[in-house]
Amino acid sequence: MSRLVFDFNNAMAQRVSHGFEITSNDEAMLKKAHSAMKAKEMGFRSLPTGQEEILDDIIAAASDIAERFNNFVVLGIGGSALGPIAVHRALDTGHSGMNFIVEDNVDPERLKRTFDGLDLKKTMFNVVTKSGKTSETMAQMMTVAGMLKKAGLKLTDHMIATTDKQNGNLALIAKKEGLKTFVLPDSVGGRFSELSPVGLLPAAVCGHNIRSMLEGAAHMDEVCSRKDKNPAAMFALLHVMGMKKGMNLSVMMPYADSLKYISDWYAQLWAESLGKKVDLNGNVVFVGPTPIKTLGVTDQHSQVQLYVEGPFDKIVTFLKVDKFRNDLEIPAAFEYVDDIAFLGGKTFGQLLKAEQSATEYALVAANRPNITITLSEVDEFSVGALLYFFEMATAYAGEMMGINTFDQPGVEEGKLATFALMGKSGFEEKKLQMDALPKRKEKWIMQ
């Protein structure tokens, strides 16, 4: 069984001078958050063990898709896209035979290039949006529907919907058109949805063991429900303490290409959940840690200089892997060059681990707090556990900050403005508000 190890030694003041000392007040906050988490119903917590009746349906649909199609295209954005991308990148070994594509933007050049390159007869589209009001996803769906009609192909043969059980535009369309539909539970928001059909169907289509993913999440639910030695609660506490010390930046730095897009997924989870204007009492607080996504070793050569010698405003989290699925030996060559001869006979896995340890040491030597999360290996169990760990940590952080972790009012204003600009009926007043903004000054525009 794959395990996840959480090591926060390098975040403590005994090891780095700008680290933390946990006081009785901090312990009280931790205890209060734990009690609140036990009492609160959170939809994502039902996912590891509450989906047995639909897993067979997902697996059967995935098997049929894998047998009949070469391309599986997810039309979605936000959590509907970032989760499937992160899991596929983590688990893909290049042998599934499925060309997996996620269209999470509306750049016309990219869309045309993608759609022009598809054999529609061999393509299944999965439209993912809970409300069916997401302009980007619905515009993509409309385009695909037009393409399929033009090609003389049935929508029901080439499109699956993942949406609300009965409410919303996509649910209406799916019922009207007779589309195969998977349900996103009412209580699960998009950024917490990867362990629901939103992420399980794409993972299963690509040949990944979704039962093992859920087993990893269930294991992590037990670990992160403990009163003591609770890694998710401690991850949250350290970041909340860090914000009080001006450490408002949370750097996620995986040392494995397979985990690169975990950082992207984490960035949405952390930012959209914890960046809030008001607290639960309606007080204006303007809080939230800013996530930064990086990749080791790539960003040792682009960002670590700032982390080691810049402001004391960051907590760095390393993701590392004990056992790689493949490794490659560096052959002995150019022995006459002393500066590189030492690499001969070593492996790239050894080099990558040494690079991570060296960066960790550099941060400690500079008294910069950092945390290390180690996966014994990257497999379905460990990936499910890792995703769930961060979801629990986010929920704990929201409790400690006294905010609503599960809403996103700041996102809505942009959606409404998009509706107004695109001429949606009922948004005329919003368009007038936008037009009433102060006019741009020519002197502040340069060419």
Residue pairs with C-beta under 8 A, 6 or more apart in sequence:
1 219
1 381
2 216
2 375
2 376
2 377
2 379
2 381
2 382
2 385
3 375
3 376
3 382
3 385
4 220
4 231
4 373
4 374
4 375
4 376
4 382
4 385
4 386
4 389
5 373
5 374
5 376
6 231
6 234
6 235
6 371
6 372
6 373
6 389
7 371
7 372
7 373
7 374
8 234
8 235
8 238
8 371
9 15
10 16
10 19
10 360
10 363
10 364
10 369
10 370
10 371
10 372
11 19
11 20
11 238
11 315
11 369
11 370
11 371
12 19
12 20
12 21
12 369
13 19
13 20
13 21
15 364
16 363
16 364
16 367
16 368
16 369
16 370
17 367
18 245
18 312
18 367
18 368
18 369
19 367
19 369
20 238
20 241
20 242
20 245
20 369
22 237
22 241
26 237
26 241
29 237
29 240
29 400
30 233
30 234
30 237
30 400
31 227
32 399
33 233
33 236
33 396
33 399
33 400
34 227
34 230
34 233
36 399
37 225
37 395
37 396
37 399
38 225
41 187
42 187
42 395
42 406
43 185
43 186
43 187
43 188
43 189
43 192
44 188
44 189
44 192
44 193
44 195
44 391
45 221
46 185
46 187
47 185
47 188
47 195
47 196
47 214
47 217
48 195
48 214
48 215
48 217
48 218
48 220
48 221
48 384
48 388
49 214
49 218
49 221
51 196
51 200
51 214
54 182
54 183
54 197
55 200
55 210
55 211
55 214
57 182
58 182
58 197
58 200
58 201
58 204
58 210
59 204
59 210
61 160
61 180
61 182
61 201
61 204
62 201
62 204
62 205
63 204
65 72
65 124
65 205
66 96
66 97
66 98
66 205
66 207
68 124
69 98
69 122
69 123
69 124
70 97
70 98
70 99
70 119
70 122
70 123
71 98
71 99
71 101
71 118
71 119
71 122
71 123
71 124
72 98
72 99
72 100
72 101
72 123
72 124
72 126
72 202
72 205
72 206
73 101
73 102
73 103
73 114
73 118
73 123
73 124
73 125
73 126
74 80
74 81
74 84
74 100
74 101
74 102
74 103
74 125
74 126
74 128
74 202
75 103
75 125
75 126
75 127
75 128
75 137
75 140
75 141
75 144
76 84
76 102
76 103
76 104
76 126
76 127
76 128
76 129
76 134
76 137
76 198
77 104
77 105
77 129
77 134
77 136
77 137
78 104
78 190
78 191
78 268
78 272
79 189
79 190
79 191
79 192
79 193
79 194
79 198
79 265
79 268
79 269
80 104
80 128
80 129
80 137
80 162
80 190
80 193
80 198
81 102
81 103
81 104
81 128
82 104
82 191
82 261
82 264
82 265
82 268
83 193
83 194
83 198
83 199
83 265
83 387
84 102
84 194
84 198
84 199
84 202
84 203
85 102
85 104
85 261
85 264
85 265
86 194
86 261
86 262
86 264
86 265
86 387
87 194
87 199
87 202
87 203
87 208
87 213
87 383
87 387
88 100
88 202
88 203
88 206
88 208
89 257
89 258
89 259
89 260
89 261
90 258
90 259
90 261
90 262
90 378
90 383
91 203
91 206
91 208
91 258
91 378
91 379
91 380
91 383
92 100
92 206
93 325
95 207
96 206
96 207
97 207
98 205
98 206
98 207
100 202
100 205
100 206
101 114
103 110
103 111
103 114
103 140
105 136
106 136
106 139
106 140
111 140
111 143
115 143
115 144
115 147
120 147
120 148
120 151
120 153
120 158
121 151
121 153
123 158
124 158
124 159
124 160
124 205
125 141
125 144
125 158
125 159
125 160
126 159
126 160
126 161
126 162
126 201
126 202
127 137
127 140
127 141
127 159
127 160
127 161
127 162
127 163
127 170
128 137
128 161
128 162
128 163
128 184
128 198
129 137
129 138
129 163
129 168
129 170
130 163
130 164
130 168
130 170
130 184
130 190
131 164
131 167
131 168
131 169
131 170
132 138
132 163
132 164
132 168
132 169
132 170
132 171
132 172
132 173
133 168
133 169
133 415
135 415
135 418
135 419
135 422
138 169
138 170
141 159
141 170
141 173
144 159
145 155
145 159
148 154
148 155
148 158
148 159
149 155
155 177
155 179
156 177
156 178
156 179
156 180
159 177
159 179
160 179
160 180
160 181
160 182
160 201
161 170
161 171
161 173
161 174
161 179
161 180
161 181
161 182
162 181
162 182
162 183
162 184
162 197
162 198
162 201
163 170
163 171
163 174
163 181
163 183
163 184
164 170
164 171
164 183
164 184
164 186
165 171
165 183
165 186
171 181
173 179
174 181
175 181
182 197
182 201
183 197
184 193
184 196
184 197
184 198
185 196
188 196
189 406
189 408
190 198
191 268
191 269
191 272
191 273
192 269
192 391
192 406
193 199
194 265
194 387
195 213
195 214
195 217
195 384
195 387
195 388
200 210
200 213
200 214
203 210
203 213
204 210
208 380
209 380
210 380
212 379
212 380
212 381
212 384
213 380
213 381
213 383
213 384
214 384
215 381
215 384
216 380
216 381
216 382
216 383
216 384
216 385
216 386
216 388
217 384
217 385
217 387
217 388
219 381
219 385
220 232
220 384
220 385
220 386
220 388
220 389
220 392
221 388
221 392
223 230
223 231
223 232
224 230
224 231
224 232
224 233
224 388
224 389
224 392
224 393
231 389
231 393
232 389
232 390
232 392
232 393
232 395
232 396
233 392
233 393
233 396
235 317
235 371
235 389
235 393
235 396
235 397
236 393
236 394
236 396
236 397
236 399
236 400
237 396
237 400
238 315
238 369
238 371
239 247
239 250
239 289
239 315
239 397
240 397
240 400
240 401
242 248
242 289
242 315
242 369
243 287
243 289
245 312
246 312
246 313
247 312
247 313
247 314
247 315
247 369
248 288
248 289
248 290
248 313
249 289
249 290
249 291
249 292
249 313
249 314
249 315
250 270
250 289
250 290
250 291
250 292
250 314
250 315
250 317
251 291
251 292
251 294
251 303
251 307
251 314
251 315
251 316
251 317
252 262
252 263
252 266
252 267
252 291
252 292
252 293
252 294
252 317
252 319
253 263
253 294
253 295
253 296
253 299
253 316
253 317
253 318
253 319
253 359
254 260
254 262
254 263
254 295
254 296
254 318
254 319
254 320
255 296
255 297
255 318
255 319
255 320
255 321
255 352
255 353
255 355
255 356
256 319
256 320
256 321
256 324
256 352
256 378
257 295
258 321
258 378
259 319
259 321
259 375
259 378
260 295
262 319
262 386
262 387
263 291
263 293
263 294
263 295
264 293
265 387
266 291
266 293
266 390
267 291
267 292
267 293
269 390
269 391
269 394
270 289
270 291
270 390
270 394
271 288
271 290
271 291
272 408
272 411
273 394
273 397
273 398
273 405
273 406
274 287
274 288
274 289
274 394
274 397
274 398
274 401
274 403
274 405
275 287
275 288
275 290
275 410
276 285
276 286
276 287
276 288
276 401
276 403
276 404
276 410
277 284
277 285
277 286
277 409
277 410
278 284
278 285
278 403
279 285
279 287
279 401
279 402
279 403
280 402
280 403
280 404
281 402
285 402
285 403
287 401
287 403
289 397
292 303
292 314
294 303
296 318
296 352
296 355
296 356
296 359
297 352
297 355
297 356
297 359
300 355
300 359
304 359
304 362
307 314
307 316
307 363
307 368
308 362
308 363
308 366
308 368
309 366
312 368
314 368
315 369
315 370
315 371
316 363
316 368
316 369
316 370
316 371
317 370
317 371
317 372
317 373
318 356
318 359
318 360
318 370
318 371
318 372
318 373
319 373
319 374
319 375
319 386
320 353
320 356
320 372
320 373
320 374
320 375
321 374
321 375
321 376
321 377
321 378
322 374
322 375
322 376
322 377
323 376
323 377
324 349
324 377
325 377
325 378
327 347
327 348
327 349
328 347
328 348
328 349
329 345
329 346
329 347
329 348
330 343
330 344
330 345
330 346
330 347
330 348
330 351
331 344
331 345
332 341
332 344
332 345
333 344
334 340
334 341
335 341
335 344
343 351
360 370
360 372
363 369
363 370
364 370
373 386
373 389
375 382
375 386
376 382
394 405
395 405
397 405
398 404
398 405
398 406
399 405
416 427
416 430
417 430
417 434
419 427
419 430
420 427
420 428
420 430
420 431
420 434
421 431
421 434
